[in-house]
Amino acid sequence: MMNGPEMDALNPDGEKTAMAGDRVPASSRETGRRANRWSRRIRLSFLGVLKAELLKLKSLNSTWILLGLASALMVGMAALSAWTITFMATIDITTGKTLDHPKPLAAADLWAVLASSGSTAALVIGIFGVMAITSEYTTSAIQSSLTANPRRGMFYVGKSLAVALYALASGIVGILLASGMLLLFARGYDVTPLKDDQWRIIPITVAGFPLIIMLIALMAVGLGALTRSTVGGVSTVVVLLMVLSSILAIVSMAVSQVSWLGTLAYLTPDMAMNNFLGGSIRSDAVSSVSVLQDYWIPEWWQSGLILLAWVAAAWIGGLIVTQRADVK
């Protein structure tokens, strides 16, 4: 006679059937649950997501084309500006004749060449950042990406960090190549040293230039996530990095009653970027023009904060849309 939990269940024909606990031991069930939890953790680790996004960008031809074009533009702009500076050093401005001995080059002007060489490259980096996120939507790859990683916030952060790392690498390569090009043009010329208040342009250019390129890429990722359209995202980047500041500056100069629009021009992303990289170091010609301006111009560090605010607003907006909006 079997009693209690030791008694097996009987079917209608009187045959013994195994209990559910006998079919799957408790220890096996617990081991299976632990394996599932560990597999989910491994699959959704942030490093794994970042590695996947880096591989995605690496496999795209557009990544290498855009990053290569950005570095080439940095070198090209640096070469063009350096040629202009060295050429003007060999010419007498009053007579237009070539000097027997070239005038010395100002070190501040040479560093300013490096700082300004990324203005055009920033637009290309912006297009790269937009396409990195909008290609997920235009090709419907976002469905597969979110199936593999349902945590949308982690997906967005991983994508953003991957784009930022590629942009940072492009900025470092670009500034190194541009520096080499500048040294070739300045070779054989006397260079006047930097003044006391001009030394800050060295860390701003060397460290700040690649970081600014990275910030532009992050802003572009946010704009791409907000629009979820390559055309819309690229158009927004072009307006913010090229069109808006030019319109405000032209209207400010044309209409004296609205000269305060000149201040608004300095609040745009591209002017904030250029003013930051310039380190508020102006030549005598620029300083004389600045005296005539009756509107406020931010200092270089203020421009850095302005650009950071633009980046934060665009990126956080893209994060909110990615987390809450339905996938098309």
C-alpha positions in Angstrom: 0.0 0.0 0.0 1.5 3.4 -1.1 0.5 6.5 0.8 1.2 10.3 0.5 3.7 11.8 -2.0 5.2 8.3 -2.7 1.9 7.1 -4.3 2.0 7.2 -8.1 -1.0 8.5 -10.1 -3.2 5.8 -11.8 -4.8 6.3 -15.2 -8.4 5.1 -15.8 -7.0 1.6 -16.9 -5.2 1.3 -13.6 -1.7 1.8 -15.0 0.8 3.9 -13.2 1.8 7.2 -14.7 4.9 9.2 -13.8 4.4 12.4 -11.7 5.5 15.7 -13.3 8.2 16.0 -10.7 9.5 12.6 -11.8 9.7 13.6 -15.4 11.8 16.8 -14.8 13.8 16.8 -11.6 13.7 20.1 -9.7 17.5 20.4 -9.9 17.3 20.2 -13.7 14.6 22.8 -13.9 16.7 25.2 -11.8 19.8 24.5 -13.9 17.8 25.3 -17.0 16.5 28.6 -15.6 20.0 29.7 -14.6 21.3 28.8 -18.1 18.5 30.9 -19.7 19.2 33.9 -17.4 22.9 33.7 -18.2 22.3 33.4 -21.9 20.1 36.5 -21.9 22.7 38.4 -19.9 25.4 37.5 -22.3 23.3 38.3 -25.4 22.3 41.7 -24.0 25.6 42.8 -22.6 26.5 46.4 -23.6 30.0 45.4 -24.8 28.4 42.8 -27.1 26.0 45.5 -28.5 28.9 47.9 -29.0 30.9 45.3 -30.8 27.9 44.5 -33.1 27.4 48.1 -33.9 31.1 48.6 -34.7 31.0 45.6 -37.0 27.9 47.0 -38.7 29.6 50.3 -39.5 32.8 48.6 -40.5 30.9 46.5 -43.1 29.4 49.6 -44.8 31.2 51.2 -47.7 29.6 54.5 -46.9 31.5 54.5 -43.6 34.9 54.4 -45.2 34.0 56.8 -48.0 32.6 59.4 -45.7 35.3 59.1 -43.1 38.0 59.1 -45.7 36.4 62.2 -47.4 36.3 64.0 -44.0 40.0 63.4 -43.4 40.9 64.4 -47.0 38.9 67.6 -46.6 40.8 68.4 -43.4 44.1 67.9 -45.2 43.0 69.8 -48.3 41.7 72.8 -46.3 44.9 72.9 -44.2 47.0 72.8 -47.4 45.0 75.6 -49.1 45.1 77.9 -46.0 48.8 77.2 -45.5 49.6 78.0 -49.1 47.7 81.3 -48.8 49.6 82.3 -45.6 53.0 81.4 -47.1 52.2 83.1 -50.4 51.1 86.3 -48.7 54.4 86.2 -46.7 56.4 86.5 -49.9 54.3 89.4 -51.4 54.5 93.1 -50.7 50.9 94.0 -50.2 51.3 97.7 -51.2 53.2 97.0 -54.5 52.3 93.4 -55.3 55.9 92.5 -55.9 57.7 89.5 -54.6 59.9 90.1 -51.5 63.6 89.1 -51.5 63.1 87.7 -48.0 59.7 86.3 -46.9 58.1 87.9 -43.9 58.0 85.7 -40.8 54.9 83.6 -40.2 52.8 84.0 -37.0 52.5 80.8 -35.1 49.0 81.8 -34.1 47.9 81.9 -37.7 49.4 78.5 -38.4 47.5 77.0 -35.5 44.4 78.8 -36.6 44.8 77.0 -40.0 44.6 73.6 -38.2 41.7 74.7 -36.1 39.7 75.9 -39.1 40.4 72.9 -41.3 37.6 70.9 -39.8 34.7 73.2 -40.7 34.0 71.5 -44.0 34.8 68.1 -42.6 32.2 68.6 -39.9 29.4 68.5 -42.5 30.7 65.2 -43.9 30.9 63.8 -40.3 27.3 65.0 -39.8 26.1 63.1 -42.8 27.9 60.0 -41.6 26.2 60.2 -38.2 22.8 60.6 -39.8 23.2 57.7 -42.2 24.5 55.4 -39.4 21.1 55.5 -37.6 18.7 56.2 -40.5 20.0 53.3 -42.5 18.4 51.1 -39.8 15.0 52.5 -40.7 15.3 52.9 -44.5 16.4 49.2 -44.9 14.1 47.9 -42.1 17.1 46.5 -40.4 15.8 48.2 -37.2 13.4 45.3 -36.8 16.2 42.7 -36.7 18.3 45.0 -34.5 15.5 45.4 -31.9 14.6 41.7 -32.1 18.2 40.8 -31.2 18.3 43.6 -28.6 14.9 44.6 -27.3 16.4 47.2 -25.0 16.0 50.3 -27.3 18.0 52.5 -25.0 21.0 50.2 -25.0 20.7 49.8 -28.8 20.7 53.6 -29.2 23.6 54.2 -26.9 25.6 51.4 -28.5 25.0 52.9 -32.0 25.9 56.4 -30.8 29.1 55.2 -29.1 30.2 53.3 -32.2 29.6 56.3 -34.4 31.5 58.5 -31.9 34.5 56.2 -31.9 34.7 56.2 -35.7 34.4 59.9 -35.8 37.0 60.4 -33.1 39.4 58.2 -35.1 38.8 60.2 -38.2 39.4 63.5 -36.4 42.7 62.2 -35.0 43.9 61.0 -38.3 42.8 64.2 -40.0 44.5 66.5 -37.6 47.7 64.5 -37.7 47.8 64.6 -41.5 46.8 68.3 -41.6 49.7 69.0 -39.2 52.1 67.2 -41.4 50.9 69.2 -44.4 51.2 72.5 -42.5 54.8 71.6 -41.5 55.7 71.0 -45.2 54.4 74.4 -46.2 56.0 76.3 -43.3 59.4 74.7 -43.8 62.1 77.3 -44.5 60.0 80.2 -43.0 60.7 82.1 -39.8 57.9 81.6 -37.3 57.1 84.1 -34.5 56.3 82.4 -31.2 52.9 82.4 -29.6 52.1 85.1 -27.0 51.1 84.5 -23.5 47.3 84.5 -24.1 47.7 82.4 -27.3 49.1 79.2 -25.9 45.6 77.8 -25.2 45.1 77.3 -28.9 47.5 74.3 -28.8 45.4 72.1 -26.4 42.2 73.4 -28.0 43.4 72.3 -31.4 45.2 69.0 -30.5 42.6 67.7 -28.1 39.5 69.8 -28.8 39.5 69.2 -32.6 38.9 65.4 -32.5 36.4 65.8 -29.7 34.4 68.5 -31.6 34.3 66.1 -34.6 32.9 63.4 -32.2 30.3 65.8 -30.8 29.1 66.7 -34.3 28.7 63.0 -35.0 26.6 62.5 -31.9 24.4 65.5 -32.7 23.9 64.0 -36.2 22.9 60.7 -34.7 20.3 62.4 -32.6 18.9 64.3 -35.5 18.8 61.1 -37.6 16.9 59.4 -34.8 14.5 62.3 -34.5 13.6 62.3 -38.2 14.2 58.6 -39.0 14.8 59.7 -42.5 18.1 60.1 -44.3 16.9 63.0 -46.4 15.3 64.8 -43.4 18.3 64.2 -41.2 20.9 65.3 -43.8 18.8 68.4 -44.6 18.7 69.3 -40.9 22.4 68.9 -40.6 23.1 71.1 -43.6 20.8 73.8 -42.3 22.4 73.8 -38.9 26.0 73.6 -40.1 25.9 75.8 -43.1 22.7 77.7 -43.8 21.3 79.1 -40.6 24.4 81.1 -39.4 24.9 82.5 -42.8 21.4 83.8 -43.1 21.5 85.4 -39.6 24.9 87.0 -40.3 23.8 88.5 -43.6 20.6 89.9 -42.2 22.4 91.3 -39.3 24.9 93.2 -41.5 22.3 94.3 -44.0 19.7 95.7 -41.5 21.2 97.8 -38.7 18.0 97.6 -36.7 18.4 93.8 -36.2 22.2 93.7 -35.7 21.5 91.6 -32.6 20.9 88.7 -35.0 24.7 88.6 -35.2 24.7 87.2 -31.6 22.1 84.6 -32.7 24.5 83.6 -35.5 27.2 82.8 -32.9 24.7 80.6 -31.1 24.4 78.2 -34.1 26.4 74.9 -34.0 28.8 75.8 -36.8 29.7 79.3 -35.4 30.0 77.8 -31.9 32.3 75.2 -33.2 34.5 77.6 -35.1 34.6 80.1 -32.3 35.6 77.4 -29.8 38.4 76.1 -32.0 39.6 79.6 -32.7 40.2 80.0 -28.9 39.1 83.7 -29.1 42.4 84.5 -30.7 41.9 87.1 -33.4 44.3 88.8 -35.8 44.6 92.6 -35.8 42.3 92.8 -38.9 39.6 90.8 -37.3 39.9 92.7 -34.0 39.4 96.0 -35.8 36.2 94.8 -37.4 35.0 93.3 -34.1 35.2 96.7 -32.5 32.5 98.0 -34.9 30.1 95.2 -33.9 27.6 96.3 -31.2 26.4 92.8 -30.3 27.6 90.2 -27.9 30.2 87.6 -29.1 30.7 84.6 -26.7 34.1 83.6 -25.5 35.7 80.4 -26.8 34.7 78.4 -23.7 31.1 79.7 -23.9 30.9 78.6 -27.5 32.0 75.2 -26.4 29.1 75.0 -23.9 26.7 76.2 -26.6 27.8 73.5 -28.9 27.5 70.9 -26.1 23.9 72.1 -25.4 23.0 71.6 -29.1 24.5 68.1 -29.0 22.7 67.2 -25.7 19.4 68.4 -27.0 19.6 66.5 -30.3 20.9 63.3 -28.8 18.5 63.2 -25.9 15.6 63.9 -28.3 16.8 61.0 -30.5 16.9 58.8 -27.5 13.3 59.6 -26.5 12.0 59.0 -30.0 13.9 55.7 -30.3 12.5 54.5 -27.0 8.9 55.5 -27.5 8.1 55.7 -31.2 6.8 52.7 -33.1 9.1 51.1 -35.6 8.0 51.9 -39.2 
